[in-house]
Amino acid sequence: MSPEAMKFNTRTIHGGQEHDKAYGAVMPPIYQTSTYAQTTPGGHKGFEYSRTHNPTRKALENAFASIENGKFGLAFGSGLAAIDAVIKLLRPGDEVISTNDLYGGSYRLFTKVFEGFGIKFHFTGMENASAIEDYVNEHTKLIWVETPTNPMMNIIDIEAVASVARKHNILLAVDNTFATPYLQRPLDLGADIVMHSATKYLGGHSDVVMGALVVKDKELADQLYFLQNASGAVCGPMDSFLVLRGIKTLHVRMQRHCENGKAIAEYLKDHPKVESVYWPGFEDHPNHEIAERQMDDFGGMVSFVAKGNDYAEAIRIVENLNVFTLAESLGGVESLAGHPASMTHASIPRGEREKTGVVDSLIRLSVGIEDINDLIADLAQAIG
Ligand SMILES: *Cc1c(COP(=O)(O)O)cnc(C)c1O
C-alpha cells in the first residue's frame, strides 16, 4: 500500500517504516553509535556521524512526517529545541506574531533569549484572525500559533491564520502538542511547519523529553536540517526508539483521552463548587464551532477554576488528588494535575498571565486513560 493511501490509524504503526535490512527486525534497532565505518573517505552507507543522522532517529523522523501528512520530519532533544531551530530561521530585525496564551517555556525562549538577538515578538489573541493584520509589516517573517492554547483551551482558526500568512508571504508554524495529528493536521490546513513537544502525547508515557518538526517544503526542510545539525540539539537513539514505540498506540490512547476528557469536563461543569471549566467541546465555548471544524474530537486537556476563585482552594484541591498526580507536563497515560500560575506558567509575569485568564486559582488537568470512574471519584473527594 502506498504511504499516502494509508489511513491515520495505519500510519501510526507503519507510516515511513521499513523492516531492518540486516535481520528483518520488526522494530528498528537502537543504533547506539556515534559514528559509522567508512571504506574510503566519504565511502559510507548513508550515515557518517550521529549528530547529523542516526538510523533509529531517521525511522522516527519518517514516522513524524507520515502522521502529520508532511514530507520531512526532524527530531530534537526537546520541544523547546525544536522551537529554537524554527526561530533560528530568522535574522535580527525580523518580527514574529505569536498567540498570547502560550506555553510558558515558548514565551520565555522568545522574550528572554531571542529578543536579545534582535528579533521582535508581538503577542496577541488570534481568535479573530483579521486582528493579526494590525501587527504585519515588511519585517514580519513568522506567525506562531498554539491551538488549543495552553492552559486556557482557546481555539485559533488555522485556515484563517494561514490565509493571512499566505497573503503577506509569512511562514506559519503551529504547535500541535495538545491536539496531536490524531485530532488536527495543521499542514493540511495551510501551515508551513508543525511543531511538537513529543514529550507529551506522541511519546505518551512520561518517560522521555523530545521535540519534533514536520514540513512539506524541501527548501524549508533543508534549512531546518542544516540548523538541526549546525546547532546540534538532537535526541539520542534510545529516546527515538521510545517515541517511535509511543506513536504506534497514539490513536488508541487519544481515543480514550478524548472520552475521559469529555466525561470529566461534563462532570466539572455540573459540579456546584466549580465556577468555570475550559474545554473546547462545550457548545458555549467561544470557538466551539471552529474546534468542531478543524479537530476530529476535543482532546484530553481540561482546565477549571473552583468557586470563590481562591488561590488557597486551588492548592488544597491539587494537593488532595490521589489518582491524579500533581506534576508538570501532560499527555501521558497517567492523569496529571497542574497549577499553571506556580508551575508551567510561572515564567510569564502575573500581569501578562492574568490578561489571558491564567489566574492564580486555575487548575489544569491532563486526563489520562485510567478507568473514568476512578478519575471522577478522585476529583469528587478532592473538591469535596
Ligand atoms: C511542553 C510543551 C512545550 C515544550 O516542550 P519540551 O519538550 O518540554 O521542551 C512546547 N509547547 C507545548 C504546548 C508544550 O506543552
The ligand as an SDF file (V2000), in Angstrom:
LIG
                    3D

 15 15  0  0  0  0  0  0  0  0999 V2000
    5.7790   21.0010   26.8650 C   0  0  0  0  0  0  0  0  0  0  0  0
    5.4380   21.9290   25.7750 C   0  0  0  0  0  0  0  0  0  0  0  0
    6.4280   22.5670   25.0210 C   0  0  0  0  0  0  0  0  0  0  0  0
    7.9070   22.4110   25.3060 C   0  0  0  0  0  0  0  0  0  0  0  0
    8.3420   21.1050   25.0670 O   0  0  0  0  0  0  0  0  0  0  0  0
    9.5410   20.3930   25.8920 P   0  0  0  0  0  0  0  0  0  0  0  0
    9.5630   19.0250   25.3050 O   0  0  0  0  0  0  0  0  0  0  0  0
    9.1760   20.4460   27.3360 O   0  0  0  0  0  0  0  0  0  0  0  0
   10.7720   21.1800   25.6120 O   0  0  0  0  0  0  0  0  0  0  0  0
    6.0200   23.3860   23.9740 C   0  0  0  0  0  0  0  0  0  0  0  0
    4.7020   23.5760   23.7010 N   0  0  0  0  0  0  0  0  0  0  0  0
    3.7370   22.9880   24.4070 C   0  0  0  0  0  0  0  0  0  0  0  0
    2.3220   23.2450   24.0570 C   0  0  0  0  0  0  0  0  0  0  0  0
    4.0550   22.1520   25.4710 C   0  0  0  0  0  0  0  0  0  0  0  0
    3.0890   21.5960   26.1990 O   0  0  0  0  0  0  0  0  0  0  0  0
  1  2  1  0
  2  3  1  0
  2 14  2  0
  3  4  1  0
  3 10  2  0
  4  5  1  0
  5  6  1  0
  6  7  2  0
  6  8  1  0
  6  9  1  0
 10 11  1  0
 11 12  2  0
 12 13  1  0
 12 14  1  0
 14 15  1  0
M  END
$$$$
